[in-house]
Amino acid sequence: VPLLKQIEELTSRLKEERYSVSLRDAALKLIRSLPPRVWRRSGTLRFVELFSGCGGRSTGYHLDSHQWEGESVESDGKCCMVHRANQLGTVHKHRITVENPLPSGLEPVADTLTAGAPCVGYSVAGLQRGEEDPRDGIPAMLEAIKSVMPLTLELENVSNLQRHESVLENIVSTLKG
């Protein structure tokens, strides 16, 4: 919320100065104004994509702007091959777990982290076992977020998740932390 407020204030200020600006442009300007923890001298922004599959989100970043560079993490070897064939940057074949959330070769620094953690245990299409489902990827995703500490997040949502209050509380507490 504080970052969104800063973006809104920056957008408002730029409009007062008679600049035509999109929210995306304002967000990029704000990120660039932050301490150079992540922002590269080369003028690039860095993303980390978890549970990347064939690289859909990476594709979006690459199509958005040449300013993005990133690394992705995926456990399925065939998906990694497609990701590499599409030249979407570095992809690490790694099973994200609570004990080992990031592969050893990944630089744990990012402007933004994007993730679509396995959430079949929460889906109305599944058995809705939530935290009891061994495929639950949310705890591992939260550990990875703590390791990277990105400036922004893009997390996939599953509509039935609100029925699992303890999981939501854990997500909120981790993100506030």
C-alpha positions in Angstrom: 0.0 0.0 0.0 2.8 2.6 0.8 4.3 1.9 -2.7 1.0 2.3 -4.4 0.4 5.6 -2.5 3.9 6.8 -3.7 3.0 5.8 -7.3 -0.3 7.7 -7.1 1.5 10.8 -5.7 4.1 10.6 -8.3 1.5 10.2 -11.1 -0.4 13.2 -9.7 2.7 15.3 -9.5 3.8 14.5 -13.0 0.3 15.3 -14.4 0.5 18.7 -12.6 3.8 19.3 -14.4 1.9 18.7 -17.6 3.4 15.3 -18.4 1.4 12.6 -19.9 2.2 9.5 -17.9 0.8 6.0 -17.5 0.7 4.2 -14.1 3.4 1.8 -15.5 5.7 4.7 -16.4 5.1 6.2 -12.9 5.9 2.9 -11.3 9.1 2.5 -13.3 10.1 6.1 -12.4 9.5 5.4 -8.7 11.5 2.1 -8.8 14.4 4.0 -10.5 14.3 6.6 -7.7 14.7 4.0 -5.0 18.1 3.2 -3.6 20.2 1.3 -6.1 19.8 -2.0 -4.2 18.6 -3.6 -7.4 18.4 -1.0 -10.0 21.4 -1.7 -12.3 23.8 0.9 -13.7 22.9 -0.5 -17.1 19.4 0.7 -16.7 17.7 -2.7 -16.4 15.1 -3.9 -14.0 15.3 -7.4 -12.6 12.6 -10.0 -12.0 12.6 -13.4 -10.5 9.8 -15.8 -11.7 9.0 -18.8 -9.5 7.0 -21.8 -10.7 7.6 -20.5 -14.2 6.2 -23.3 -16.3 7.0 -22.6 -19.9 7.7 -18.9 -19.2 4.4 -17.0 -19.7 5.2 -14.3 -17.2 8.8 -14.0 -18.5 7.4 -13.5 -22.0 5.3 -10.7 -20.7 8.3 -8.9 -19.1 10.4 -9.4 -22.3 7.6 -8.1 -24.5 7.0 -5.1 -22.1 10.4 -3.7 -22.4 14.1 -4.4 -23.1 14.7 -2.9 -19.6 13.7 -6.2 -17.9 16.2 -9.0 -17.2 15.5 -11.9 -15.0 15.8 -15.5 -13.9 13.1 -18.2 -13.6 12.7 -21.3 -11.5 10.8 -24.4 -12.7 10.9 -28.0 -11.6 9.6 -29.6 -14.8 12.4 -30.3 -17.3 10.3 -30.1 -20.4 8.9 -26.7 -19.3 12.5 -25.6 -18.8 13.4 -26.7 -22.3 10.5 -24.6 -23.8 11.6 -21.7 -21.7 15.1 -21.9 -23.0 14.0 -22.5 -26.6 12.0 -19.2 -26.4 15.1 -17.4 -25.2 13.4 -16.0 -22.1 16.6 -15.7 -20.0 18.0 -18.0 -17.4 15.8 -20.8 -16.1 16.9 -23.0 -13.2 15.5 -26.5 -13.0 14.8 -26.7 -9.3 12.0 -27.9 -7.0 11.1 -25.0 -4.8 10.6 -26.3 -1.2 10.4 -24.6 2.2 13.8 -26.1 3.1 15.4 -25.1 -0.2 13.3 -22.3 -1.8 15.9 -21.0 -4.3 18.5 -22.8 -6.5 22.1 -22.1 -5.6 22.8 -20.3 -8.9 20.0 -17.7 -8.6 20.9 -14.2 -7.6 18.4 -13.5 -4.7 17.8 -9.9 -5.6 14.9 -8.5 -7.6 12.8 -5.4 -8.4 9.8 -7.7 -8.7 9.1 -11.3 -7.9 6.3 -13.1 -9.7 4.9 -16.5 -8.7 2.1 -18.9 -9.5 2.6 -21.4 -6.7 0.8 -24.8 -7.0 -2.5 -24.2 -5.3 -4.5 -27.3 -6.4 -5.3 -28.0 -2.7 -7.3 -24.8 -2.6 -9.0 -24.9 -5.9 -12.8 -25.6 -6.2 -11.8 -28.1 -9.0 -9.8 -30.2 -6.5 -10.4 -31.9 -3.2 -9.9 -28.6 -1.3 -7.5 -30.1 1.2 -5.7 -26.8 1.6 -2.5 -27.1 3.7 -3.1 -30.8 4.0 -2.4 -31.2 0.2 1.2 -32.3 -0.3 1.3 -30.3 -3.5 0.7 -27.0 -1.7 3.4 -24.6 -3.0 2.4 -21.5 -0.9 4.7 -22.1 2.1 7.7 -22.7 -0.3 6.7 -19.5 -2.2 6.7 -17.5 1.0 10.2 -18.8 2.0 11.4 -17.7 -1.5 9.9 -14.2 -1.0 11.7 -13.9 2.3 14.9 -14.8 0.6 14.6 -12.4 -2.2 12.8 -9.5 -0.5 11.6 -7.9 -3.8 10.4 -4.3 -4.1 7.1 -5.5 -5.7 5.2 -8.8 -6.0 2.9 -10.4 -8.6 1.3 -13.5 -7.1 -1.3 -15.7 -8.8 -4.5 -16.0 -6.8 -7.0 -18.9 -6.5 -10.5 -17.7 -5.8 -11.2 -20.4 -3.1 -8.2 -19.4 -1.0 -10.3 -17.0 1.2 -11.9 -20.1 2.8 -8.5 -20.9 4.3 -8.0 -18.1 6.9 -4.8 -19.4 8.5 -3.1 -19.5 5.0 -4.2 -16.0 4.2 -3.0 -14.8 7.6 0.4 -16.5 7.0 0.6 -14.8 3.6 -0.2 -11.3 5.0 2.1 -11.7 7.9 5.0 -12.8 5.7 4.4 -9.9 3.3 4.3 -7.4 6.1 7.4 -8.9 7.7 
